[in-house]
Amino acid sequence: MEDDAPVIYGLEFQARALTSQTAESDAIRFLVGTQSLKFDNQIHIIDFDDENNIISKSVLLHQAGEIWHISASPADKAVLSTCYNKTSESRVVTCGAIWRMPPEWESGSHESPDDPHNSHNPQNLELLCHLDNSVHGNASSVLWEPMGDGTRVISLADNHALLWDLTESSTQATISSSATLEGKGQLKFTSGKWSPHHNCTQLATANDTAIRGWDLRTMSQIYCIENAHGQLVRDLDFNPNKQYYLASCGDDCKVKFWDVRNINEPVKSLEEHSHWVWSVRYNHSHDQLVLTGSSDSRVILSNMVSISSEPFGHLVDDDDLSDGEDNHQYDKSKEPLQDSIISTYEEHEDSVYAVEWSSADPWLFASLSYDGRLVINRVPRALKYHILL
């Protein structure tokens, strides 16, 4: 069974910001934000035709500054947020803003990367509103409410988590509540993830080596994993099917999986990368599939089946497993399947800062390295059929 070759797209600028177009469930589309100090920065809309293995792209100008984080609205294909650097009174500040693509662009323009016309006169994004947090410090990321209607976002700015309400047209943002990280020293959120569970009332954040959980109704802390990693925690992701499970990665080269009801020990720990791990992502449909990207230039796809929602190869409820008496159908012959590294992808030659699953095709993912190389890969066919059949 021959697997498809990876498809590689090169941007002419350095880049570290990647997201899939969350509201698009038909076309395979990713958005990439560039980091250039000399030239106008851009957002590349990358469409992938998986039948013909062809990438087509559109380019929009993001003149506000170099892009450090990008995320797409879960409700409106044309709306996205960025965190970007700009100079203000001779110092660099990082701001957050909400943007709209020109109407003809939100569904992709399907032109080949070699077509010169599009690149020479790209259009501008329309600024909908600033998440004006100059009082609160530098914005590191903007998180949209999962499966929401696109009217609630959280921005992480230095040691503040700010919950914003957007008007229906996203042209105005007001802070509805906020939480502040208290403690000694210069505390700073490095990343965060809005949980899709518990009616979207929980947020997990990383700062230094700690992971914290927050209740968004009261903006109070609900758990804290003090030394989750030996060094800085870089990224977090929630298991889409198991409400208490959270993955984290960091500068100690490790990827850890947590049950937030028992924060003393990780449920599982992986140490497959040889340098900082920048990005961890659960597959949206099959949570045993976990992607990680690292500055060892590698992307690793792991099959974490023993701690997934399908440890026996089919969906199992926590309640089924806790009930010892009625559990005789899971006899010894039905041991959980073994965790394994499925594949290591080595198409990058620079630090891989972001990995993302497609929101339209659960078997396809993209990775982005700092030299502007975007690689689209697929889950190996044999594993895909093993999971499906």
N, C-alpha and C positions, 0 to 999 in steps of 0.2 A: 504494500500500500504506500504509494509515493506521496510524501507530504509536499505541499506547495512551497516554493521558495519564498523567502522574505522579500518584501517590496520596500525599497529605500528611496526616500525623498530628501534632498539637501536644500536647506535654506542658506542664503548667502550671509546671514548674520548669526551670531551666537544666540542660543535660546535655552530657557529652562522652564518655560510655562506651557503646560499642555492640558487640555481637557477634551472629553468627548462632548458632542452636542447633545446634552441630556434629554432635551424635549423631542429629539428626532428619533423615532423608533423604526423608520423604514430604511433610510439611507445611512451608510456607514460614513460618519463625518467627524473629524477631529479639528480642534482649533489650537493653533500654536502661536505664542507671543514671543517676539524677539527682544534681544538686549543689545542695542547698539548705542554707543556714546556719541558717535560722529553723525550718523544719519537718522532720518525719521524712522521710528520703529514701526513694525507692521504686525498685523494678525493674519496668518495664513489659514484659510479655510480649506482643509484637505478632504476631498471626497475620494472614497475608494470603491471601485467597481470590482467586486470580488469574483464575478464570473469571468472577466477578462484580465484580472490582475493588473488593473491600470489605476494610477492615481491622477486625479485632476485637481487643480487648485484655483483659488481666488485669493487676491491680496487686498487687504484694507489697511489704510494708514492709521497708526495710533501715535499721533504726534506729541501726545502728552509726556512721553518719557519711556525709559526702558521697563519692560514688563517682568515683574517678579512672580506674579501669580495670576492665573486666569480661571474663571469658572463660568459655567453656562446656566441660564435660568432653566428650572425643571418644567416650566409651563409655556414659555414663549421661545421658539427657535431663534428669533432674531435678537434676543437680549442676552447680554453677557456682562460679567464684571471683571475688572482688572485691578491689581495693585501695582503701582508704578512709581519710579523715582523721578523727582523733579528738583531743580535747585531753586531755593527760595531764600533771599537775603544771604547769599553766598554759603548756604549750607544745604545739604541734600535731605529732602524729606520724602517719605513714602506715603502716597495717597491712595485711597480707594475710590472707584467710580463705577457707575452703571452706564452701559453703552447700548446703542441699537445699530444693527447692520442696516445698510440701505435695503429697501424692500426686495429688489431683484436678486439679492445675494444670499438671503437666509436659506434658500434651498440649493445653493451651490450653482456655479456657472458652468461646470463641466468643461473646463478647457485644459488642454494638456500642459504640463509644466514647461514645455519648450516654446509655447506660444508667447512671442515677445510683447504683444499689445497690452495685455493686462498688467504686466509688471511695470510698465513705464508710466501709466497714468492711473494708479490705484485710487479708489475713492476713500473719503474719510468716514470713520465711524461717527455716528451722531451721539453726542454726550447727552444722556438723559438726566443724570444728577451726580453730584459729588457726595460721597459719604464723608462729610466734612468733619474730620476728627482731629483737627489740628490741636485742639485742647488735650486730646488723649494720647497723642504721640503717633508713631509711624505704623501704618497698617501693614500687617504681614500677610493676611489672607482675608478673603470674603467667602462666606459659606452660605449657600442657599438652603432654605428649608427643604428637606428631602420630600419628594412627591407633593410639594406644596403648590400653591397657585401663583408663585413668583412674587408674592408681596412681603415676604419676610426674609431678611438676611442677617447674618451675624458678621461683624468685622472684628478681627483681633488686632489690637493696636497697643504695642508695648505690653503693659500689664493690665490692659482693659479688654473685656469682651463686651461688645456693644450690640444689642439687638435692635435692628432697624425695621420700621414699618414703611413699606413703599406704597405710593398711591398706585391705582390700577394701571396707569400709563407709565409707571416707574420714573416719573419726572420729579418726584419729591420724596425725600427720605427724612424720617424723624426718628430719633432715638426713643424707643419705648421703655427700655430698661438696660441696666449695665451691671457687670460684676467686675471686681478689681482683685488682682492677685496681691495679697498682703504678705509682707515678710521682709527679711533683711536683704540688702544688696539691690542691684539693678535687675529686678525681675522682669522677664519678657516672655510672652507666649511665642513659641516657635511654630506651632501648627495646631490645628483643631479639626474636629469632625462632628457634624451634627448627626445624632443618632436617628435612624429611620424608625426606631421602635418607640414604645411608651408614648404614642401620639405625638411624636417629635418634641418631647418636652425635655430631652437631655442632650448635653453637649459634653464632649471629651476634649481636653486641651493638653498640650505638652509644653512644659517649660523646664529648661535645663534637663535634669535626669528624671523629672517627675511627670506623672500623668494624673490629671484631675478630672473628676466628673462633676457636672453642674446641673442643677435643676433650673430650667429656664423660667419656671413659673415664679420662683422665689429668688432666682439668681444667687442661689447659695450652693456651696460645695457639698457633694454627696459622697464622694470617696476620693482618696488620694493614694496613689502608688508611689511612695517616696523615691526609692532608687530603682525605678523600673528598668533602667539601663545603666551600664557603668559609665557611659558618657552621654552627651546630648541626645535627646529623643528627637528624631527628624520628622516622623510621619505617623499617622494613626489611621485605622479604618475599622468600621464596625462590620461584623458578620451580618449579611442581609437577612439570614434565616434564623439565627440564634441570638435572641435579644441581649444576652449578657456578655457575649463574646466580642473581644476587641483585639486587633493586631497592632503591634507597634514595631518601629525599627529605629536604629540609631547609629551613632558614631562608634559604638563598640562592635560593629560588624554583625550584630545579631538582629534577628527577627523574633519577636516574642508574641505569644498568644495568651490572652488573659480572660478569666471569668471574673467579672467585676464584683461578683458576690463574695469572692475569696481572693483578696488581693495580695496575700502573703507570698504566693508562688505563682509564676506563670504556669499555665496548663502545659505549654510546650515551648521549646526554644530551638531556633535554627541558627546555625553558624556556618553558612555556606559561602558568604561573601568575604573577600579579603580586604575590604576597605569600607568606609562609611556607607550605610544603607539609607538612601534618600527618600525612597518611595515604596509603599506597600499597598496593594489593592486586592480585595476579595472579588472574585467573579460575582456578578449581580444575580446569576441564576444558580450556579453550581458552586456552593461556598467552599467545597474542598479545594478548588483551584485558586491558588494565591500567587500573585506576581510581585516580584521585588526588583528594584533597580538600584545600582550602587555606583560609587565612583571608582570601583574596580573595572568599570566599563562593561559590566555584564548585566544581563537580565536573566533572572531565574524564575522558572515556573515550577511551583511545588504542588504536590497532591496531598493536602493535609486531611486525609479522609477520616482519620480516627477522631478528630475533634470537629467534624463537620455535622451537618444535619442529616447526613446519609452514611453513618459509620458502617452499616451493613450492606451498603450498595443500594439502599432504598430509604425513603424518608422515615425517620424514627422520632417519636416524641420523647421529650425528657421524662414524661410520666411513665411511658412504657418501660423505660430502663430502670426506674427507681423501684418498680413493683416486683420484688424478688419472686413472689409466689407464682404470679402469672407469667413469669418471664421464661418459662421452660422452653418456649419455641426458639429462644436465642440460646441454643445449647452450644457446646464447645466447638461444634463444626461451623458455627456461625461467628467465629472470632471477627472483631473489626478488621477491615482491610488495612494493609500496612501503608504508613506514610512514606512518600518517596519524592525525590527530585525528578521531575518529569523531563525537564530540558533546561540546558543553559544556552542562552543566545549570545553570540559573540560578534554581532555585526557592528557594534559601536567601537570607536577608538578613543572616546573621551568619556568623562563622567556622565553617567545616566542619571539625570535629575528627576525624571518623571516617567511613570508607566500608567497607562489607563486602558481599561476594557472598553470596547465599543458598546454604546447603549442600544445598538440595533442588532448586533450579532454576538451572541454570548461566547463564541469560539474564536473571537478575533481581538487583538490588542495592539496598541501602539506604544513605542518607547522613544524618548527624546534625549539626545546627549547634547552637551554644551556647545559642541562645534556646529550645531544646527542640523544634525542628522536625525531624521524621523524614520523609524523602522516599523513596518506593519507585519505582524506575524500571526500565526494561527496555532491553536492547540493541536497537537499531533492527532491525526485521524483515528489511529488505533484507540487512543484514550477517549476521544469523543464518542466513538461507538460503544466502548466499554461502559461509559457512564450512561449512555442513552438506552442501551439494549439490555 
